[in-house]
Amino acid sequence: MKNLCKGSKEEQISRLKKEINEADAIIIGAGAGLSTSAGFTYSGERFEKYFYDFAKRFGIRDLYSGGFYPFPSEEIRWAWWARHIYFNRYIDAPKPVYRDLLKMVSDKDYFVITTNVDHQFQRAGFDKKRLFYTQGDYGLFQSVNPAIQKTFDNEEWVMKAMEAQGFVRDDQGVFQLPVDGKLLMEIPSELIPKCPDDGSDMTMNLRADDSFVEDEGWHRASAAYSDFIRRHENLHVLYLELGVGANTPVIIKYPFWQMTFANEKSVYACVNFGESYCPEEIADRSICIDGDIASILQES
């Protein structure tokens, strides 16, 4: 789909700035591109620094594919996941993109729906009552037993599993590589996480199939999002879509298009690197900006 939005990139950014100031409400829809812009890259330098041993031994080339790798033991698999979770959930993003976004909307009536599972909205200071993480949270485990429909916080476990591999905390309490760079690629068997309710195996609370647990917090956030939409459906709403790709368009992209079409007072804005477009039906009320979200937010 081509970019049907009218005007130069500078004009589009100027329009976005105006809409953010004037809208009655802003609904932010955030995808993986937002976290990538914030420095949470799944390959390259970060991966090579913290997962060099997994890359060397198993030929894994990035974090995404490593999440599906058939590791030879549970001790190794959970060592991988401890690192994967820690470096994408329990540290601040390398770049201040989320904080920049908060500065733009903090005095507005806003709500966030996101497919991201890295918790960076809350780390940046967004009000958690205005957040809906649809696809789960790296900070939560769930039992493989489908009868246990709740989630379990994993922070304490992650910290123990990082220490067990040889990571060392710096002055700010952030885990770094040891001086000699040597890490263990497994955790002790007794550290393999088990469900506190029935001792069953644990897995990540990430939506991969129909076993994903939608716990009380998930349902509360879903209801809050629905309520926010209902209360603003005839007002001047800015649907601000940031870094949403074509993988799961039914969660954010398509609904944003439909709600913009249904409300003549609303405006749709899409900021994306290489994938910024809108349907013809709402082109006259759309802003499409192709570029890096970090630099565009600073310009706005």
C-alpha positions in Angstrom: 0.0 0.0 0.0 1.4 3.4 -1.0 1.5 6.5 1.1 -1.6 8.5 0.3 -1.0 11.2 2.9 -0.6 14.7 1.4 2.3 17.1 2.1 6.1 16.9 2.7 7.6 15.0 5.6 8.2 18.4 7.4 4.5 19.3 6.9 3.4 15.9 8.2 5.5 16.4 11.3 4.1 19.9 11.8 0.5 18.4 11.5 1.3 15.7 14.0 2.5 18.3 16.5 -0.7 20.3 16.0 -2.9 17.2 16.4 -1.1 16.2 19.6 -1.7 19.7 21.0 -5.3 20.0 20.0 -6.8 16.5 20.3 -9.3 15.7 23.0 -7.7 12.3 23.5 -4.8 10.4 22.1 -4.8 6.6 21.7 -1.3 5.3 21.1 -0.9 2.0 19.3 2.7 0.7 19.7 4.5 -2.1 17.9 7.9 -3.6 17.8 9.3 -0.7 15.7 9.0 1.6 18.7 11.3 -0.6 20.9 13.7 -1.1 18.0 13.9 2.7 17.7 14.6 2.9 21.5 17.6 0.6 21.0 16.1 -2.8 21.8 17.6 -4.5 18.7 17.3 -8.2 18.5 20.5 -8.7 16.5 23.9 -7.0 16.0 26.0 -5.5 18.8 23.7 -6.1 21.8 23.2 -9.7 20.7 26.8 -10.4 20.1 27.8 -8.8 23.4 25.5 -10.7 25.7 24.8 -13.9 23.8 28.2 -14.5 22.1 28.5 -18.0 23.6 25.0 -19.1 22.4 25.9 -17.8 19.0 29.2 -19.7 18.9 27.9 -23.0 20.2 24.5 -23.2 18.6 24.8 -20.9 15.6 22.0 -18.6 16.8 22.0 -15.3 15.0 19.5 -13.2 16.8 17.2 -13.1 19.9 14.0 -13.9 18.0 15.2 -17.2 16.5 16.9 -18.1 19.8 13.5 -18.1 21.5 12.5 -21.0 19.3 15.8 -23.0 19.4 15.5 -26.6 20.6 18.2 -26.4 23.4 19.6 -29.8 24.5 18.6 -29.3 28.2 16.3 -27.3 30.4 19.3 -25.8 32.3 20.6 -24.3 29.0 17.2 -23.2 27.8 16.4 -21.3 31.0 19.8 -19.7 31.0 19.0 -18.3 27.5 15.6 -17.1 28.7 17.0 -15.4 31.8 19.3 -13.3 29.6 16.6 -12.8 27.0 14.2 -11.5 29.6 16.7 -9.4 31.6 18.1 -7.5 28.6 14.7 -6.7 27.2 12.6 -6.2 30.4 14.6 -5.3 33.5 16.9 -2.6 32.0 15.9 0.8 30.6 15.9 1.2 26.8 19.3 2.5 25.5 17.6 5.5 23.9 15.0 7.9 25.6 12.3 7.3 23.0 9.7 6.2 25.5 10.4 9.1 27.8 10.3 11.5 24.9 6.8 10.1 24.0 5.6 10.5 27.6 6.7 14.2 27.6 4.5 14.7 24.5 1.4 13.2 26.0 1.7 13.4 29.8 -0.8 16.3 30.0 -3.2 14.8 27.6 -6.0 12.3 28.0 -4.2 9.2 26.6 -4.3 5.5 26.5 -1.8 3.0 25.2 -2.4 -0.4 23.5 0.8 -2.3 22.6 1.9 -5.7 21.3 5.3 -5.1 22.9 6.1 -7.3 25.9 9.1 -5.4 27.2 7.4 -3.2 29.9 9.1 0.0 28.7 6.1 2.2 28.9 5.9 1.6 32.6 9.7 1.9 33.0 9.4 5.4 31.4 6.7 6.5 33.8 3.5 6.0 31.8 0.4 5.4 34.1 -0.1 1.7 34.2 -3.9 2.2 34.4 -3.6 3.6 30.9 -1.8 0.6 29.4 -3.0 -2.5 27.7 -0.3 -5.1 26.9 -2.2 -7.4 24.6 0.5 -10.1 23.9 1.9 -10.7 27.4 4.9 -9.5 29.5 8.5 -10.7 29.6 8.2 -10.2 33.4 5.6 -13.0 33.8 5.6 -16.7 33.8 2.6 -19.0 33.5 2.1 -22.7 34.3 2.0 -25.3 31.5 -1.1 -26.6 33.4 -4.0 -25.0 31.6 -6.1 -25.3 34.8 -4.0 -22.6 36.4 -5.2 -19.4 34.7 -2.9 -16.9 36.4 0.6 -15.4 36.0 3.7 -15.3 38.2 6.2 -12.5 38.6 9.6 -13.6 37.5 11.9 -10.8 38.6 13.5 -12.5 41.6 14.1 -15.7 39.5 15.7 -13.7 36.6 18.2 -12.0 39.0 19.2 -15.3 40.5 19.6 -17.0 37.1 21.7 -14.1 35.8 24.0 -14.3 38.9 24.3 -18.1 38.4 25.6 -17.5 34.9 28.4 -15.2 36.1 26.9 -11.8 35.3 28.1 -9.1 37.7 26.1 -6.0 38.9 27.7 -2.6 38.3 27.4 0.5 40.5 23.9 1.2 39.2 22.8 -2.4 39.9 22.7 -3.4 36.2 24.2 -6.8 35.2 27.3 -6.6 33.1 29.7 -9.2 31.7 32.4 -10.3 34.1 35.9 -8.9 33.7 37.2 -12.1 32.0 34.1 -12.2 29.8 33.4 -15.8 30.7 29.8 -16.9 31.3 28.1 -20.2 32.2 25.6 -21.2 29.5 23.3 -23.0 31.9 21.7 -22.6 35.4 21.7 -25.1 38.2 18.9 -27.7 37.9 17.3 -26.5 41.2 16.8 -23.0 39.6 14.6 -24.3 36.7 11.3 -22.5 37.4 8.4 -24.5 38.7 4.8 -23.4 39.3 4.3 -22.5 43.0 0.8 -23.8 42.9 1.3 -27.4 41.7 5.0 -27.8 40.8 4.3 -28.1 37.1 6.7 -26.7 34.5 6.6 -22.9 33.7 6.6 -21.1 30.4 6.6 -17.5 29.3 3.4 -15.5 29.4 3.7 -14.6 25.7 0.9 -15.1 23.2 2.2 -17.8 20.9 -0.9 -20.0 20.8 -4.2 -20.6 22.6 -2.5 -21.6 25.8 -1.7 -17.9 26.6 -3.1 -17.0 30.0 -5.2 -13.8 30.1 -5.0 -13.1 33.8 -7.0 -10.6 36.0 -4.6 -7.8 35.1 -5.0 -8.5 31.4 -8.8 -8.4 31.6 -8.7 -5.3 33.7 -6.5 -3.5 31.1 -8.7 -4.8 28.2 -11.8 -3.4 29.9 -10.1 -0.1 30.6 -9.1 0.2 26.9 -12.7 -0.6 25.7 -14.1 2.0 28.2 -11.6 4.7 27.0 -12.7 4.1 23.4 -16.4 4.2 24.3 -16.0 7.4 26.2 -14.2 9.2 23.4 -15.9 7.8 20.3 -17.4 11.0 19.1 -14.6 13.4 20.2 -11.5 14.7 18.4 -9.3 11.6 18.9 -5.8 11.2 17.5 -5.0 7.5 16.8 -1.2 7.6 17.0 0.3 4.4 15.6 4.0 3.9 16.2 6.2 1.1 14.7 3.3 -1.3 14.0 4.3 -3.8 11.3 2.2 -6.1 9.1 2.6 -9.2 11.4 -0.4 -8.6 13.6 -2.5 -5.8 12.0 -5.7 -7.0 13.5 -4.7 -5.8 17.0 -3.9 -2.1 16.3 -3.7 -1.1 12.7 -7.0 -2.3 11.3 -9.0 -1.2 14.3 -7.4 2.3 14.2 -8.3 2.6 10.5 -11.9 1.5 11.3 -12.3 3.9 14.3 -10.9 6.8 12.3 -13.3 6.1 9.4 -16.3 5.9 11.8 -15.5 9.2 13.6 -15.2 12.2 11.3 -13.6 14.3 14.0 -10.7 11.8 14.5 -7.2 11.7 12.9 -5.0 8.7 12.2 -1.2 9.1 12.4 1.2 6.4 11.3 4.9 6.8 12.1 7.0 3.9 10.8 10.3 3.2 9.2 9.6 2.0 5.7 5.9 1.1 6.3 4.0 4.3 6.6 0.6 4.3 4.8 -3.2 4.5 5.2 -6.3 3.5 3.3 -7.7 5.8 0.7 -11.0 6.2 2.7 -9.2 8.1 5.5 -6.3 9.7 3.6 -7.7 13.2 4.1 -7.6 12.7 7.9 -4.3 10.8 8.0 -0.7 11.7 8.8 1.9 9.3 7.4 5.6 9.8 8.4 8.2 7.4 7.1 11.3 7.5 9.3 13.0 6.7 12.6 10.5 7.2 15.5 13.2 8.5 17.8 14.2 11.4 15.6 10.6 12.2 14.6 9.5 12.4 18.2 12.3 14.9 18.9 11.3 17.0 16.0 7.7 16.9 17.2 
